[in-house]
Amino acid sequence: MEEAAAARVKSIYVYPIKSCRGISVPQAPLTPTGFRWDRQWLVVNSNGRAYTQRVAPKLALVDVELPTDAFAEGWKPTNNSFMVLKAPEMAELKISLSKPNGTADGVSVWEWSGSALDEGAEASKWFSDYLGKASRLVRFNEESQSRMVDPNYAPGHKVMFSDGYPFLLLSQGSVDALNKLLKQPVPVNRFRPNIFVDGCDPYSEDLWKEMTINKFEFHGVKLCSRCKVPTINQDNGTAGPEPTETLMTYRSDKVLRPAQKSQGKVYFGQNLVCKEFNTEGKRMSIKVGDPVYVHKLFSSCADAAA
């Protein structure tokens, strides 16, 4: 008897520049650090420290486009391949997808610091003008750097400029359940998932410990504790109290994990890693419509890592 799918992939989102707008794609190639192109770029201040929407909410309005073929397996950029950026009252900026020549030392995001590839003066001026403060655009240098995931949750895994984990999974059911409680419903872009699934009950994804999507094995390694970003309207860059205020009433660590000491965290979505990268002759993408098969479950949110 064929195994029943727990859900299906409804949307796939890739965020090439950390804290800028994501791209919804029909399929995305997997890499050891997450989807290809995801959080490969970062905007930094004059000290090399990451700008995110927490301190620069205008990043929410930066629209990012990549060539359609960039998400095809095995695609390689040519000299005519560009990432195109648009933002209110700014001229369009083109960033070559070929490897830049410059380097930027002392780049830091959260606990990590290292060197990165510098996208040059034009990109620096564009972001400095747009944000109204000295900025540079840098690209993760896979050849010389690695940024490891917290070994307490996923030893041996790595990311580029993501907050912490290669993939973030969220379900339509969870978003719908939250929106029923809100005066003003919020769209999924508030939560910046990579894999958005449908067909399961609200918050089912909390308990997904081991699952396969297109024969690739994913592990749920940590409930996603949310920061300020879900309170920022991604259409205008302004912040308000919701949805965090409502989530705090029923999705806080105090409610979901009552035996643990409360740290005032609120959980929405599950962080994932992909377990296998033997890519010989194998299709290395997942696509919209793929079924999600769940093989192991946590017994409760209190039992899940968080």
N, C-alpha and C positions, 0 to 999 in steps of 0.2 A: 504494500500500500504506500502510495506516495506521501511524503511528509508535507504537512500543510505549512504554508508560509505564514509567519507571524505578522508581516507587513510587506509593503512594496516601497521601493524608492520613488518618491514623488518628485523631488527636485534635488539637484546637485549644485552647490555654490562654491565658487573659488574666489578668494580675496587676494589678488596679486600684491597689492600694497596694504600693509597692515593698517587697519582703521579706516581705509577708504572703501568705496562701494564694492560690493561683490558682483560676480558675473554668474548668471544662471546658465548652466550648460547641459546638453543632453547626455554627455558622457565625459568622464575625466580619467586620465591615466593615473594609476597608483604609483607612488614612489616611497622609499623608506621614510621620508619626512612628511608625508601627507599627499594630497593631490598635487599633480604637477602645477607649478606656478603659484601655489598657495603660499601667501605671506613670504614671497621671495624678496620683496622690497620693503623698505622701512624709511619713514621720514624722521630725521633726527635734528636735535637742536645744535647750537654752536659747541656744546660739550660732547656731542655724539650720543646723547641720551635720546631714547625713543620718544617720539610724539605719538600719543594715542588720542582717541576721542575724549578720554577723561580730561585731558588738559587742552586739547585742540579740537573741539567738537565740529569745527568747519570741515574737518577731514571727511565727515559723513557725506558731504556734498560733492566730493571728488569722484567723478565717473571714470571708470577704467574700462578700456576696450583692448582685447587681444585679437589677433587674426583668428578667424573661425577654425582654421586648420591646426592652431596651436594645441588643441585638445585631442587631435588624432594621434594614435600610437606611432611612435617612431619619428614624429615630425621634428625637423631641425630648422632653426631660424636661418634666414639668409640675410644679406646686407640690407635687403628691403623689407625686413620684418620689424614691425614697431608695436609698442604698447602706446595707446593714445589716451591722454588724460584731458578731461574737460571739467571746468568748475565755473560757478557763477562769476560773470564779469572778467573772466580770464580767457586769453587766447588759448587755442588748443596746443598742447605740448606733446611732442612725439619723442619717445624713448626707444632707442634701438635695442632690439632683443639680443644683438650680438654682445659678447662680453666686453664691458667697458675697460679702459686702460688704467684709470686712476684707482687708488686705494684710499680708504679712510680708516685710520687706526682709532682705537679707543671708542668703538661703537658699543653701546650697551642697551640691553632690553631685559628688564627685571634683573635676575641674578647673573645673567651672562654678559661677558664683555669679550670683545675680540676685534678683528679687522674685517672690513667689508669692501666691496667694490663700490667706487664712487661714480655716480651717474653724471657728474660734471657741472659746469657753471650755469648752463641754461636751466637745468632742472632745479638747481639750488636757488636761482633767482625767481623762478616760477613759484616755488613753494614759499620762499621768503616773502614775496609780494602778496601771495594769497593769504598766508597766515599772519602777516604783519610782524614776523619775528624771524631771526636768522635760522635758516633751515637747509638741510641737504637731503638728497634722495640717495640711499645706498641699497646695494643688492647683496644678498647673502653669497658668500664665496664658498661654495661646496668643496672646492679643491683644497682649500687650506684650513677650513674651520668645521667644527661640529658642535652642535648644541644639544646636550642630552636632556631627555625627559627626566623628571624627578624619579630617582631610582627606587624610592619608597613605593611607587605605584606602577612603574613600567620600566624596569631596568633594561638597559641596552637599546632603548628606542630613542629616536632623535627627531628634532624639528628644525625649521628655519626660524622665522620670526613670529610664529604663533605664540599665543600666551603661554601654552604649556604642553599641548598634546597634538598629535598629527591630525585627528579628526574629531569633530563634534557632531553628535547625532541628536536629533530632536524629532518629535512626532507631531503630525497635524492634530491628533487627538489632544495632546497636551496644550497646544496653542488654543484650540477651540474651547477647552475647559476653562482656561484662564480668561479668555475673552468673554465668556458668559458671566464672569464676575466683575468685569470692568465696565465703567460707564462709557468709555471710549475704547473700542477694540483696538488692538495693536497688530501690525503685520509681522510676519515671521522675520523680516529683516532686522528687527530690534535685537534678535538673539544670535544672528550670524552663524547658523549651523553650516556644516559642510554637506551632511547627508540628512535630508528631510524626508521622513517616511510617512505613509498613510496606511490606514486599515487596521490599526491597533487601538486598544483602549488608552485613555489618557494616562500618561506617566508609566506605561508599560516598559519604556526604554530604560527606566531606572534600574530594572532588575535583569537586564540582558547581560549576562556574563560572557557567554561565547556565542557567536553567530557567524553565519556565512552569507556573503553577498557575491554572486557570480563565482562561487567556489573559493573565494578568498576568506580566510578566517580572521575575524575581527574579535577583539576582546574589549569589553567594557571595563575600564580601569579606574574611573573616578567620576562620581557625580559632579556635574559642572556647577561650581559656586559662582554666582553672577556678581559682576562689578557694576559700576555706574552706567555702562553703555546701554543696557536695555531701556534706561529712562530717557535716552536721547532720541528725539524724533529724527529719523534718517532722511526725511524730506526737507527739513529746515534747520537741523542742527541745534534745536533748543531742547533743554532738559526739563523734566517735571518729576513728580514723585512716583508716578506709575510707569510700569506695572510692578515695580519692586515693593511698593507699599502693600499691595494686595498679595503678592507672592509671599511676603513675610508672614502673613496670617496663617498660611497652611503649607508652605514649602520651606520653612526655615529649619535649620539644624535642630532647634529646640523642639519642633513638632515632629520631624521625621526621624530624629535620632535622640530621643529623650534621655537615654542612658549616658550619652556623651556630654561633656562640658560644652555649653553653648558658646559659640564664637560670633554669633550674630550673622551667620551665613545664610544665604538663600540659594536653593538648588533648582536648576531647570535645564534638562538635557544631560547627556552622558558623554564623557570623553572616551575615545576609542584609540586603540592601536591596531595595526594590521600585522598578523603574526608571521607571514611567510613571504619570502622574496626569492624563491627559486623560479626564475622567470623564463626558463628555457622553453621556447616554442609556445608560450602561454599568452593568451590575451590578458593584458595587464590593466584593463579599465573596468570600472563599473558604470552602469548607465541607468538613466531614468526608466522605470518599469521593472528593474530587477527585483525578484523576490528576496526577502530577508528571512532566513531560516535561523531560529534560535535553538541552540542545543543545550545550553546550561543557564540556569537562572540563579540570582541571589534570592535568598528566602524573603528578604525585606530590605527597605531602604537602610535600616539600621545595620544590616549585614553587609551592604555594599560599601565599597571604598569611597571615602569622601574627604 
